[in-house]
Amino acid sequence: MKILATTNAPFEFEPPDGVEVVPVDEREPVPAEHLDADAAILVGGRTRVAEHLAAEASGLRWVQTLAAGPDGVLAAGFGPGVTITNGRGLHTYTVAETALALTLAGILRLPGMLAAQRERHWDYEEYGTWRELHPTGRLGSLIDTDVLVWGFGAIGEQIARLFTAVGARVRGIATTAGERGGFDVFTAADLPRLLPETDVLVMVLPHDESTRHALDADRIALLPAHAWVVNVGRGTTVDNDALAAALNAGELGGAALDVADPEPYPADGPLWGARNCILVPHVAGGVAHGSDELINDNLARLGSGQPLRNVVPR
C-alpha cells in the first residue's frame, strides 16, 4: 500500500510493515509515479495536491485530513469511491487551551499591559493596583462567572473542564439537550434565555450553511454589556461586522477571536481596530495530537473492510 503524506504540517505516523509513505508538498503537483497511491494524509485545505489527486489518482481509496474541518478537501471534488476522514479529536486539547488563554488575556487586559511594555512604561496605576474580581461594567476574572460554550462536542467539553477548573460555571449549547460530562447542555432554542445570563460566550461551531452568522446582531444584543465573545470555531459562524459594531458602541466587554471571515482577514476589516478585540491568525488547533493512533487505526480498518473513523458525510 502506498500513502502520500503531507509535509505542510507536522504530525506523528509510524506506518506498519508493507506500507510505503511518500512525502508530498501540497503546494506542488504529485509526481506522476505516485499517482497510483492508495491513500493520502493531507492538511485539509483546497490545495494543489488535493485537486491533482481528485482529478488524476484513479486508485485512491482514502483521504485522511489532519484538520477537523476538511472544507477544502471536500471542495477538491473527490469521487464517491474515495472515503474522506477528518482530524476530529486531534485538536481537542490545543483548541481548548487556546480558548482559555484568549479569554484570560482579554479579561485580565494583557494587550494593554503589553502595549505599555513596548513603550517601556511601568503602568502600575492602571494595572498594578489591587483589583476587584468583578468590577462594575466589566469582567475582571473568570472566578464565579457564567460561561456558555456553543458547540458542545469533544472540544466544547474540554473547554468546559478547563474553565471550570479556574472557577467558572459552564453550560453548553448543542443540537440535542441533556447532560454531557457532568455539564448541562441546551439547544439553540434556549439562547434567548441563556445569552442574557452569560459572561463569556465561547463559540466552537463548525462551518456550514446552517451555522453561518449563527451569532448575529440580534443574538449579540442579548448578551450583557460586560460579556466577552471568544471564537475558536469558524469565522463564518459570527457576523463579524455586527460584532465590531457592538464592540465599538460599548455594547460588549470584548472579543477574543482565533478565526475571522474571510481568512486571511483583510487589512481594512473592522475587527482590527475594534474596541477590546484580540484577533490571532487561526492558531488554536496547530497540533495533530494523537494522529498516529487515528491514522493506524483507520489504515487497519481500510485493510479489513471495516468502517473508518471520522468519516465525513458527503
Backbone as numpy.savetxt, mean C-alpha at the origin, in Angstrom:
# Nx Ny Nz CAx CAy CAz Cx Cy Cz
12.24 -27.12 -16.07 11.40 -25.92 -16.07 12.27 -24.67 -16.07
11.88 -23.69 -16.84 12.63 -22.43 -16.92 11.77 -21.30 -16.35
12.35 -20.54 -15.42 11.66 -19.40 -14.82 12.48 -18.14 -15.07
11.84 -17.13 -15.62 12.46 -15.81 -15.75 12.25 -15.06 -14.43
13.31 -14.43 -13.94 13.23 -13.75 -12.63 13.72 -12.31 -12.77
12.88 -11.37 -12.36 13.21 -9.95 -12.47 14.46 -9.59 -11.69
15.22 -8.66 -12.24 16.36 -8.09 -11.52 16.04 -6.69 -11.03
14.78 -6.26 -11.16 14.40 -4.88 -10.85 13.89 -4.69 -9.43
13.86 -5.75 -8.66 13.49 -5.66 -7.24 14.13 -6.84 -6.53
14.66 -6.62 -5.32 15.26 -7.74 -4.59 14.19 -8.65 -4.00
14.43 -9.94 -4.03 13.55 -10.90 -3.40 14.33 -12.19 -3.16
13.78 -13.06 -2.34 14.44 -14.31 -2.01 13.76 -15.46 -2.76
14.59 -16.28 -3.43 14.07 -17.46 -4.11 15.21 -18.44 -4.31
15.12 -19.57 -3.64 16.08 -20.65 -3.82 15.36 -21.76 -4.58
15.62 -21.90 -5.88 14.87 -22.86 -6.68 15.28 -24.30 -6.37
14.36 -25.23 -6.51 14.71 -26.64 -6.33 15.52 -27.14 -7.52
16.07 -28.35 -7.39 16.82 -28.97 -8.48 15.92 -29.11 -9.71
16.50 -28.88 -10.85 15.77 -29.06 -12.08 15.09 -27.80 -12.58
15.22 -26.71 -11.85 14.61 -25.45 -12.27 15.70 -24.48 -12.70
15.62 -24.01 -13.91 16.58 -23.02 -14.43 16.00 -21.62 -14.23
16.77 -20.77 -13.55 16.34 -19.40 -13.30 17.16 -18.47 -14.19
16.46 -17.67 -14.99 17.12 -16.75 -15.92 16.82 -15.32 -15.49
17.82 -14.54 -15.07 17.57 -13.14 -14.68 17.17 -12.31 -15.89
16.17 -11.42 -15.70 15.76 -10.52 -16.79 15.58 -9.12 -16.23
16.00 -8.15 -17.02 15.77 -6.75 -16.72 14.45 -6.36 -17.37
13.46 -5.94 -16.58 12.13 -5.69 -17.12 12.07 -4.48 -18.05
13.15 -3.72 -18.13 13.18 -2.59 -19.05 13.62 -2.99 -20.44
14.07 -4.24 -20.60 14.60 -4.72 -21.87 13.78 -5.90 -22.37
13.77 -6.14 -23.70 13.05 -7.31 -24.20 13.72 -8.60 -23.75
12.95 -9.66 -23.68 13.48 -10.97 -23.30 14.27 -11.53 -24.47
15.49 -12.01 -24.24 16.25 -12.64 -25.33 15.44 -13.78 -25.96
15.54 -13.92 -27.28 14.71 -14.89 -28.01 14.87 -16.31 -27.47
16.08 -16.65 -27.02 16.30 -18.03 -26.56 15.61 -18.34 -25.24
15.04 -17.29 -24.59 14.36 -17.52 -23.31 12.85 -17.28 -23.38
12.35 -17.12 -24.60 10.91 -16.98 -24.75 10.17 -18.31 -24.60
10.94 -19.38 -24.39 10.33 -20.68 -24.12 10.10 -20.92 -22.63
10.21 -19.86 -21.81 10.08 -20.00 -20.36 8.69 -20.52 -19.98
8.67 -21.28 -18.89 7.41 -21.80 -18.36 6.74 -20.82 -17.40
7.56 -19.98 -16.75 7.03 -19.09 -15.72 7.90 -17.85 -15.64
7.36 -16.82 -14.97 8.12 -15.59 -14.78 7.76 -14.98 -13.43
8.78 -14.43 -12.79 8.59 -13.67 -11.55 8.86 -12.21 -11.90
7.82 -11.37 -11.82 7.93 -9.98 -12.22 7.52 -9.07 -11.06
7.91 -7.81 -11.15 7.56 -6.86 -10.09 6.05 -6.66 -10.03
5.42 -6.44 -11.18 3.98 -6.27 -11.18 3.48 -5.11 -12.01
4.41 -4.32 -12.56 4.02 -3.18 -13.38 3.91 -3.56 -14.85
3.42 -2.62 -15.64 3.33 -2.84 -17.09 4.67 -2.48 -17.70
5.52 -3.47 -17.81 6.88 -3.26 -18.28 7.07 -3.84 -19.67
8.24 -3.58 -20.22 8.54 -4.10 -21.56 8.56 -5.62 -21.56
9.09 -6.21 -20.49 9.15 -7.66 -20.39 7.74 -8.25 -20.31
6.87 -7.66 -19.49 5.51 -8.17 -19.36 4.80 -8.18 -20.72
4.92 -7.08 -21.46 4.25 -6.99 -22.76 4.88 -7.95 -23.77
6.21 -8.11 -23.70 6.91 -9.02 -24.61 6.47 -10.46 -24.35
6.42 -10.83 -23.09 6.02 -12.20 -22.74 4.57 -12.46 -23.13
3.70 -11.49 -22.87 2.28 -11.66 -23.22 2.10 -11.89 -24.72
2.94 -11.25 -25.52 2.81 -11.35 -26.98 3.55 -12.54 -27.57
4.66 -12.94 -26.97 5.56 -13.87 -27.65 5.81 -15.19 -26.92
5.62 -15.27 -25.62 5.97 -16.49 -24.87 4.79 -17.45 -24.86
4.66 -18.23 -25.91 3.48 -19.08 -26.09 3.41 -20.23 -25.09
4.54 -20.61 -24.51 4.55 -21.72 -23.55 4.42 -21.29 -22.11
4.28 -20.00 -21.87 4.22 -19.49 -20.50 2.94 -19.97 -19.82
3.08 -20.45 -18.57 1.92 -20.96 -17.83 1.61 -20.16 -16.58
2.60 -19.44 -16.06 2.41 -18.81 -14.75 3.25 -17.55 -14.65
2.66 -16.47 -14.15 3.38 -15.24 -13.81 3.12 -14.93 -12.35
4.19 -14.85 -11.57 4.11 -14.47 -10.16 4.60 -13.03 -10.03
3.75 -12.15 -9.48 4.21 -10.78 -9.24 4.65 -10.62 -7.79
5.61 -9.76 -7.57 6.05 -9.44 -6.21 5.13 -8.42 -5.58
4.51 -7.59 -6.38 3.58 -6.58 -5.87 2.24 -7.23 -5.55
1.57 -6.66 -4.55 0.23 -7.13 -4.22 -0.76 -6.68 -5.28
-0.51 -5.52 -5.88 -1.38 -5.01 -6.94 -0.74 -5.24 -8.31
-1.17 -6.25 -9.06 -0.54 -6.57 -10.35 -1.18 -5.86 -11.53
-1.61 -4.61 -11.34 -2.38 -3.90 -12.37 -1.66 -3.88 -13.72
-0.36 -3.61 -13.68 0.38 -3.51 -14.93 0.49 -4.82 -15.66
0.70 -5.90 -14.92 0.79 -7.22 -15.54 -0.55 -7.60 -16.16
-1.64 -7.29 -15.47 -2.95 -7.57 -16.02 -3.18 -6.79 -17.32
-2.68 -5.56 -17.34 -2.86 -4.72 -18.53 -2.00 -5.17 -19.69
-0.99 -6.00 -19.45 -0.09 -6.43 -20.53 -0.78 -7.36 -21.51
-1.88 -8.00 -21.10 -2.66 -8.78 -22.06 -2.32 -10.26 -22.13
-1.96 -10.87 -21.00 -1.70 -12.30 -21.01 -2.99 -13.07 -21.31
-2.84 -14.16 -22.05 -3.98 -14.97 -22.43 -4.51 -15.79 -21.27
-5.67 -16.44 -21.46 -6.30 -17.20 -20.38 -5.50 -18.42 -19.93
-4.55 -18.86 -20.74 -3.73 -20.00 -20.35 -2.64 -19.67 -19.35
-2.46 -18.39 -19.04 -1.43 -17.96 -18.10 -2.10 -17.60 -16.77
-1.70 -18.30 -15.72 -2.20 -17.99 -14.38 -1.35 -16.88 -13.78
-1.98 -15.83 -13.30 -1.26 -14.73 -12.67 -1.53 -14.78 -11.17
-0.47 -14.79 -10.39 -0.57 -14.77 -8.93 0.16 -13.54 -8.41
-0.36 -12.97 -7.33 0.23 -11.72 -6.85 1.01 -11.92 -5.55
1.57 -10.82 -5.07 2.41 -10.85 -3.87 1.67 -10.55 -2.59
0.36 -10.82 -2.58 -0.41 -10.59 -1.35 0.21 -11.36 -0.19
0.46 -10.67 0.92 1.09 -11.28 2.09 2.58 -10.99 2.20
3.21 -10.59 1.08 4.65 -10.32 1.13 4.97 -8.96 1.73
3.98 -8.07 1.81 4.24 -6.69 2.24 3.47 -6.31 3.50
2.90 -7.30 4.16 2.06 -7.03 5.33 2.79 -6.23 6.39
3.96 -6.66 6.76 4.68 -6.02 7.87 5.26 -4.67 7.47
5.78 -4.57 6.25 6.42 -3.32 5.85 5.40 -2.21 5.62
4.25 -2.55 5.03 3.22 -1.53 4.83 2.67 -1.07 6.18
2.48 -2.02 7.10 1.95 -1.66 8.42 2.91 -0.75 9.17
4.21 -1.06 9.12 5.14 -0.20 9.86 5.26 1.17 9.21
5.10 1.25 7.88 5.10 2.54 7.21 3.89 3.36 7.62
2.73 2.71 7.71 1.52 3.42 8.15 1.71 4.02 9.53
2.30 3.25 10.44 2.53 3.76 11.79 3.57 4.88 11.77
4.63 4.69 11.01 5.69 5.72 10.94 5.15 7.03 10.39
4.37 6.97 9.31 3.83 8.19 8.71 2.88 8.90 9.67
2.06 8.12 10.37 1.12 8.72 11.31 1.85 9.43 12.44
2.82 8.75 13.04 3.57 9.36 14.13 4.36 10.57 13.66
4.93 10.48 12.46 5.68 11.63 11.93 4.79 12.85 11.82
3.54 12.62 11.41 2.63 13.75 11.26 2.16 14.33 12.57
1.62 13.49 13.45 1.03 14.04 14.66 2.08 14.51 15.66
3.31 13.99 15.57 4.39 14.48 16.43 5.15 15.64 15.79
4.71 16.07 14.61 5.21 17.26 13.91 6.69 17.16 13.54
7.09 15.97 13.12 8.49 15.79 12.72 8.89 16.64 11.51
8.03 16.85 10.50 8.45 17.70 9.38 8.89 19.09 9.83
8.16 19.69 10.78 8.55 21.00 11.27 9.88 20.97 12.00
10.11 19.93 12.78 11.40 19.82 13.48 12.55 19.59 12.52
12.30 18.83 11.45 13.35 18.60 10.45 13.65 19.89 9.68
12.61 20.69 9.43 12.83 21.98 8.78 13.68 22.89 9.67
13.40 22.87 10.98 14.20 23.66 11.91 15.64 23.15 11.94
15.82 21.84 11.86 17.17 21.27 11.84 17.95 21.75 10.62
17.30 21.76 9.45 17.98 22.22 8.24 18.43 23.67 8.36
17.67 24.45 9.15 18.03 25.84 9.38 18.97 26.02 10.57
19.37 24.86 11.18 20.25 24.86 12.36 19.65 25.68 13.50
18.34 25.51 13.65 17.59 26.26 14.66 17.07 25.30 15.72
17.50 25.47 16.96 17.05 24.66 18.09 15.73 25.26 18.60
14.61 24.80 18.00 13.33 25.45 18.25 12.65 24.83 19.46
13.19 25.13 20.63 12.65 24.54 21.86 11.29 25.13 22.21
11.11 26.40 21.91 9.83 27.03 22.26 8.66 26.40 21.53
8.87 26.00 20.28 7.78 25.41 19.49 7.62 23.92 19.76
8.74 23.20 19.90 8.66 21.74 19.93 9.18 21.10 21.23
9.95 21.81 22.00 10.65 21.16 23.10 10.01 21.32 24.46
8.95 22.11 24.55 8.31 22.29 25.85 7.45 21.08 26.20
6.97 21.06 27.44 6.03 20.02 27.82 4.82 20.08 26.89
4.35 18.94 26.47 3.25 18.92 25.51 2.06 18.14 26.08
0.88 18.52 25.63 -0.34 17.81 25.99 -0.52 16.61 25.06
-1.06 15.52 25.62 -1.36 14.38 24.77 -2.47 14.72 23.78
-3.43 15.50 24.23 -4.57 15.83 23.38 -4.83 17.33 23.42
-3.96 18.10 22.76 -4.15 19.55 22.73 -5.42 19.92 21.97
-5.97 21.04 22.29 -7.19 21.49 21.64 -6.97 21.69 20.13
-7.80 21.04 19.34 -7.78 21.27 17.90 -6.83 20.42 17.10
-6.01 19.59 17.73 -5.13 18.74 16.95 -4.76 17.49 17.73
-4.18 16.52 17.05 -3.69 15.31 17.71 -2.27 15.53 18.19
-2.00 15.07 19.40 -0.63 15.16 19.92 -0.01 13.81 20.20
-0.82 12.76 20.08 -0.35 11.41 20.38 -1.36 10.41 19.83
-0.95 9.16 19.68 -1.88 8.09 19.33 -2.52 7.47 20.57
-2.02 7.82 21.74 -2.56 7.25 22.98 -4.02 7.68 23.14
-4.88 6.70 23.37 -6.30 6.96 23.62 -6.99 7.65 22.44
-6.63 7.26 21.24 -7.28 7.78 20.04 -8.09 6.68 19.36
-8.99 7.09 18.48 -9.81 6.15 17.71 -9.32 6.10 16.27
-8.85 4.93 15.88 -8.28 4.72 14.55 -9.21 3.81 13.75
-9.48 4.20 12.52 -10.31 3.40 11.63 -9.47 2.97 10.44
-9.37 1.66 10.21 -8.58 1.11 9.11 -9.56 0.66 8.03
-9.51 1.35 6.89 -10.44 1.06 5.79 -9.72 0.17 4.78
-10.10 -1.10 4.78 -9.42 -2.12 3.98 -8.79 -3.10 4.94
-9.65 -3.90 5.61 -9.18 -4.69 6.75 -8.88 -6.13 6.34
-7.85 -6.27 5.51 -7.32 -7.58 5.19 -6.13 -7.88 6.08
-5.17 -8.65 5.55 -4.00 -9.02 6.34 -3.19 -7.80 6.74
-3.01 -6.86 5.80 -2.25 -5.64 6.12 -3.01 -4.81 7.14
-4.32 -4.64 6.93 -5.12 -3.88 7.86 -5.08 -4.44 9.27
-5.10 -5.77 9.37 -5.05 -6.39 10.70 -3.70 -6.14 11.37
-2.61 -6.20 10.60 -1.30 -5.91 11.18 -1.18 -4.45 11.59
-1.74 -3.55 10.79 -1.79 -2.13 11.17 -2.53 -1.98 12.49
-3.65 -2.68 12.63 -4.43 -2.60 13.86 -3.61 -3.06 15.07
-2.85 -4.11 14.89 -2.02 -4.59 16.01 -0.97 -3.56 16.41
-0.32 -2.95 15.42 0.73 -1.97 15.73 0.14 -0.73 16.41
-0.97 -0.24 15.90 -1.58 0.96 16.49 -2.11 0.67 17.89
-2.63 -0.52 18.09 -3.10 -0.91 19.42 -1.94 -0.95 20.41
-0.78 -1.39 19.92 0.39 -1.50 20.80 0.87 -0.16 21.33
0.55 0.93 20.62 0.96 2.25 21.10 -0.20 3.01 21.74
-1.30 2.31 22.01 -2.34 2.90 22.83 -3.60 3.35 22.15
-3.75 3.05 20.84 -4.95 3.46 20.12 -6.03 2.39 20.21
-7.26 2.80 20.00 -8.39 1.89 19.82 -8.65 1.77 18.32
-8.74 0.55 17.81 -8.79 0.36 16.36 -10.05 -0.42 15.96
-10.68 0.08 14.91 -11.77 -0.63 14.26 -11.46 -0.71 12.77
-12.15 -1.61 12.08 -11.88 -1.80 10.66 -13.11 -1.67 9.80
-12.87 -1.42 8.49 -13.92 -1.41 7.48 -13.53 -2.44 6.41
-14.44 -3.34 6.10 -14.20 -4.35 5.07 -15.51 -4.59 4.32
-15.48 -5.54 3.39 -16.70 -5.81 2.61 -17.73 -6.57 3.43
-17.30 -7.28 4.47 -18.23 -7.96 5.36 -17.90 -7.59 6.80
-18.93 -7.49 7.61 -18.75 -7.12 9.02 -18.47 -8.35 9.87
-18.00 -8.11 11.10 -17.72 -9.20 12.03 -16.55 -8.86 12.92
-15.83 -9.88 13.33 -14.64 -9.70 14.14 -13.48 -10.41 13.48
-12.34 -9.71 13.38 -11.14 -10.31 12.79 -9.96 -10.00 13.68
-9.30 -11.04 14.13 -8.12 -10.85 14.96 -8.40 -10.10 16.25
-9.63 -10.16 16.72 -9.99 -9.46 17.94 -10.43 -8.03 17.73
-10.57 -7.60 16.48 -10.97 -6.23 16.17 -12.38 -6.22 15.56
-13.16 -5.23 15.94 -14.49 -5.07 15.36 -14.37 -4.52 13.94
-15.06 -5.18 13.03 -15.00 -4.79 11.61 -16.40 -4.47 11.12
-16.53 -3.35 10.42 -17.81 -2.87 9.92 -17.73 -2.79 8.39
-18.79 -2.34 7.76 -18.79 -2.16 6.31 -18.90 -0.68 5.97
-18.78 -0.36 4.69 -18.82 1.03 4.26 -20.15 1.69 4.59
-21.19 0.90 4.77 -22.48 1.46 5.15 -22.43 2.14 6.51
-21.43 1.76 7.34 -21.30 2.34 8.68 -20.44 3.60 8.71
-19.87 3.98 7.57 -18.97 5.14 7.55 -19.62 6.44 8.03
-20.86 6.74 7.68 -21.45 7.99 8.18 -21.48 8.07 9.71
-21.54 6.93 10.37 -21.52 6.93 11.83 -20.10 6.91 12.38
-19.18 6.18 11.71 -17.84 5.98 12.25 -16.88 7.14 11.96
-16.99 7.75 10.78 -16.03 8.79 10.42 -16.04 9.97 11.39
-17.19 10.46 11.86 -17.15 11.57 12.82 -16.50 11.22 14.15
-16.33 9.91 14.42 -15.70 9.47 15.67 -14.23 9.11 15.48
-13.68 9.38 14.30 -12.35 8.88 13.93 -11.29 9.97 14.07
-10.21 9.63 14.79 -9.06 10.54 14.91 -8.05 10.33 13.80
-7.84 9.06 13.41 -6.93 8.72 12.32 -7.63 7.72 11.41
-7.73 8.06 10.13 -8.29 7.16 9.12 -7.13 6.62 8.28
-6.92 5.31 8.33 -5.85 4.68 7.56 -6.48 3.95 6.38
-6.12 4.36 5.17 -6.65 3.78 3.95 -5.72 2.68 3.44
-6.27 1.48 3.22 -5.49 0.36 2.70 -6.24 -0.30 1.55
-7.02 0.49 0.83 -7.85 -0.07 -0.23 -7.05 -0.34 -1.50
-7.38 -1.40 -2.24 -6.74 -1.65 -3.53 -7.35 -0.77 -4.61
-6.72 -0.79 -5.78 -7.23 -0.01 -6.91 -8.17 -0.87 -7.75
-9.39 -0.42 -7.90 -10.30 -0.92 -8.93 -11.41 0.12 -9.10
-12.30 -0.14 -10.02 -13.33 0.87 -10.31 -14.23 1.13 -9.10
-14.43 0.10 -8.27 -15.33 0.27 -7.13 -14.72 1.10 -6.01
-13.38 1.23 -6.00 -12.72 1.97 -4.92 -12.26 3.36 -5.35
-12.46 3.71 -6.61 -11.98 5.02 -7.06 -12.68 6.15 -6.29
-11.87 7.01 -5.68 -12.35 8.13 -4.87 -13.35 7.66 -3.80
-13.05 6.49 -3.22 -13.89 6.02 -2.12 -13.92 7.05 -1.00
-12.76 7.68 -0.76 -12.73 8.80 0.18 -12.87 10.08 -0.64
-14.10 10.54 -0.76 -14.38 11.72 -1.57 -14.64 12.93 -0.67
-15.01 14.03 -1.27 -15.21 15.27 -0.50 -16.28 15.10 0.58
-17.36 14.39 0.25 -18.44 14.22 1.23 -17.97 13.43 2.44
-17.21 12.37 2.21 -16.73 11.57 3.34 -15.62 12.27 4.11
-14.78 13.01 3.40 -13.76 13.80 4.09 -14.42 14.79 5.04
-15.55 15.38 4.62 -16.24 16.37 5.44 -16.82 15.76 6.72
-16.98 14.45 6.77 -17.51 13.80 7.96 -16.44 13.64 9.05
-15.18 13.73 8.69 -14.10 13.56 9.66 -13.98 14.79 10.55
-13.56 14.62 11.81 -13.33 15.78 12.67 -12.21 16.66 12.11
-12.21 17.92 12.48 -11.22 18.87 11.96 -9.81 18.56 12.42
-9.65 17.76 13.49 -8.31 17.41 13.95 -7.80 16.09 13.36
-8.63 15.39 12.59 -8.30 14.04 12.12 -7.19 14.04 11.08
-6.47 12.93 11.04 -5.45 12.70 10.02 -5.91 11.60 9.08
-5.60 11.76 7.80 -5.83 10.73 6.79 -4.47 10.15 6.39
-4.35 8.85 6.48 -3.10 8.15 6.13 -3.43 7.15 5.03
-2.75 7.23 3.89 -3.05 6.33 2.77 -1.82 5.50 2.41
-1.92 4.19 2.66 -0.87 3.26 2.25 -1.44 2.20 1.30
-2.62 2.51 0.72 -3.24 1.60 -0.24 -2.88 2.02 -1.66
-3.83 2.62 -2.35 -3.61 3.13 -3.71 -4.09 4.57 -3.79
-3.37 5.36 -4.56 -3.67 6.78 -4.64 -5.03 7.09 -5.23
-5.52 6.20 -6.09 -6.80 6.45 -6.75 -7.98 6.32 -5.79
-7.77 5.76 -4.62 -8.88 5.55 -3.69 -9.26 6.82 -2.93
-8.46 7.87 -3.07 -8.73 9.14 -2.40 -8.85 10.24 -3.46
-9.85 11.09 -3.30 -9.94 12.28 -4.15 -8.91 13.26 -3.62
-7.74 13.25 -4.24 -6.61 14.02 -3.71 -6.82 15.52 -3.81
-7.56 15.98 -4.81 -7.85 17.42 -4.90 -8.76 17.84 -3.75
-9.76 17.01 -3.45 -10.65 17.32 -2.32 -9.90 17.26 -1.00
-8.97 16.32 -0.90 -8.16 16.21 0.32 -7.30 17.45 0.51
-6.63 17.90 -0.56 -5.79 19.09 -0.47 -6.63 20.31 -0.09
-7.83 20.42 -0.66 -8.69 21.56 -0.34 -9.10 21.55 1.13
-9.42 20.36 1.66 -9.81 20.26 3.08 -8.64 20.60 3.99
-7.43 20.17 3.62 -6.25 20.49 4.42 -6.01 21.99 4.45
-6.05 22.60 3.29 -5.76 24.04 3.21 -6.83 24.89 3.89
-8.05 24.36 3.97 -9.13 25.09 4.63 -9.13 24.86 6.14
-8.20 24.04 6.64 -8.16 23.74 8.06 -9.27 22.80 8.51
-9.83 22.06 7.57 -10.93 21.16 7.89 -10.44 19.77 8.26
-9.13 19.54 8.16 -8.50 18.29 8.58 -7.21 18.63 9.30
-6.81 17.74 10.22 -5.56 17.97 10.94 -4.34 17.77 10.07
-4.41 16.82 9.14 -3.26 16.55 8.29 -3.46 15.29 7.48
-2.50 15.02 6.61 -2.51 13.81 5.79 -1.09 13.30 5.65
-0.94 11.98 5.67 0.36 11.34 5.45 0.14 10.28 4.38
0.74 10.49 3.21 0.39 9.71 2.03 1.62 9.02 1.45
1.51 7.71 1.31 2.55 6.95 0.63 2.28 6.88 -0.87
1.06 7.20 -1.26 0.63 7.05 -2.65 -0.10 8.31 -3.11
-0.21 8.46 -4.42 -0.91 9.61 -4.99 -1.54 9.18 -6.30
-2.23 10.10 -6.93 -2.84 9.84 -8.22 -2.72 11.11 -9.05
-1.95 11.08 -10.16 -1.22 9.92 -10.69 0.14 9.77 -10.01
0.84 8.72 -10.37 2.21 8.52 -9.92 3.11 8.36 -11.16
4.25 9.05 -11.22 4.73 10.05 -10.25 3.77 11.23 -10.14
3.69 11.78 -8.94 2.79 12.91 -8.71 3.38 14.15 -9.36
2.60 14.90 -10.16 3.16 16.05 -10.89 3.61 17.18 -9.98
4.60 17.90 -10.44 5.20 18.97 -9.63 4.20 20.07 -9.31
3.16 20.24 -10.12 2.17 21.28 -9.85 0.94 20.74 -9.12
1.02 19.50 -8.64 -0.11 18.93 -7.91 -0.33 19.63 -6.58
-1.59 19.78 -6.14 -1.89 20.56 -4.94 -1.42 19.92 -3.64
-1.16 18.64 -3.63 -0.75 18.00 -2.38 0.63 18.47 -1.90
1.51 18.83 -2.84 2.86 19.24 -2.45 2.85 20.39 -1.45
2.00 21.36 -1.70 1.98 22.54 -0.84 0.84 22.56 0.15
0.11 21.46 0.26 -1.04 21.45 1.16 -0.59 21.51 2.62
-1.40 22.12 3.44 -1.11 22.29 4.86 -1.01 20.92 5.56
0.04 20.73 6.33 0.24 19.52 7.14 0.11 18.24 6.31
0.75 18.24 5.14 0.70 17.06 4.28 2.09 16.47 4.10
2.22 15.19 4.40 3.44 14.43 4.16 3.19 13.55 2.95
4.06 13.65 1.95 3.89 12.87 0.72 5.21 12.18 0.39
5.20 10.85 0.38 6.40 10.07 0.08 6.12 9.20 -1.14
7.19 8.79 -1.88 7.00 8.21 -3.22 6.74 6.70 -3.24
5.63 6.26 -2.68 5.18 4.87 -2.77 6.27 3.90 -2.31
6.61 4.01 -1.05 7.72 3.22 -0.50 7.26 2.19 0.53
5.96 2.11 0.81 5.50 1.32 1.96 5.78 -0.16 1.83
5.62 -0.73 0.63 5.88 -2.16 0.47 7.37 -2.41 0.53
8.00 -2.31 -0.62 9.45 -2.23 -0.68 10.24 -3.48 -0.35
9.63 -4.46 0.31 10.33 -5.70 0.67 9.40 -6.87 0.40
9.88 -7.85 -0.36 9.07 -9.05 -0.63 9.37 -10.07 0.47
8.85 -9.81 1.65 9.14 -10.64 2.83 8.37 -11.96 2.75
9.11 -13.06 2.69 8.49 -14.38 2.58 8.31 -14.85 1.15
9.02 -14.22 0.20 8.85 -14.57 -1.20 9.31 -15.99 -1.52
10.35 -16.46 -0.87 10.87 -17.81 -1.17 9.80 -18.87 -0.89
9.12 -18.75 0.24 8.11 -19.74 0.61 6.95 -19.70 -0.37
6.47 -18.50 -0.72 5.34 -18.37 -1.63 5.67 -18.90 -3.01
6.83 -18.50 -3.55 7.19 -18.90 -4.92 7.39 -20.41 -4.99
8.10 -20.98 -4.03 8.35 -22.42 -4.07 7.07 -23.23 -3.87
6.17 -22.72 -3.03 4.90 -23.41 -2.85 4.10 -23.39 -4.14
4.04 -22.22 -4.80 3.32 -22.15 -6.06 4.00 -22.99 -7.15
5.30 -23.05 -7.11 6.03 -23.87 -8.08 5.67 -25.34 -7.91
5.62 -25.80 -6.66 5.24 -27.18 -6.39 3.79 -27.44 -6.81
2.91 -26.48 -6.55 1.52 -26.63 -6.93 1.36 -26.68 -8.46
2.15 -25.86 -9.15 2.10 -25.87 -10.61 2.49 -27.24 -11.14
3.55 -27.82 -10.55 4.02 -29.12 -11.00 3.06 -30.26 -10.73
2.28 -30.13 -9.66 1.36 -31.21 -9.28 -0.07 -30.98 -9.75
-0.29 -29.84 -10.41 -1.63 -29.55 -10.90 -2.60 -29.02 -9.87
-2.09 -28.60 -8.70 -2.96 -28.04 -7.66 -3.21 -26.56 -7.93
-4.29 -26.02 -7.37 -4.54 -24.57 -7.52 -3.41 -23.77 -6.88
-3.02 -22.68 -7.54 -1.95 -21.85 -7.02 -2.49 -20.91 -5.96
-1.61 -20.38 -5.12 -1.97 -19.38 -4.12 -1.97 -17.98 -4.74
-2.85 -17.13 -4.22 -2.90 -15.72 -4.63 -3.25 -15.52 -6.09
-4.09 -16.39 -6.63 -4.48 -16.25 -8.03 -5.30 -14.97 -8.20
-4.95 -14.19 -9.21 -5.66 -12.95 -9.51 -6.80 -13.27 -10.47
-8.05 -13.03 -10.05 -9.17 -13.31 -10.96 -9.15 -12.38 -12.16
-9.54 -12.92 -13.32 -9.58 -12.13 -14.55 -10.86 -12.39 -15.30
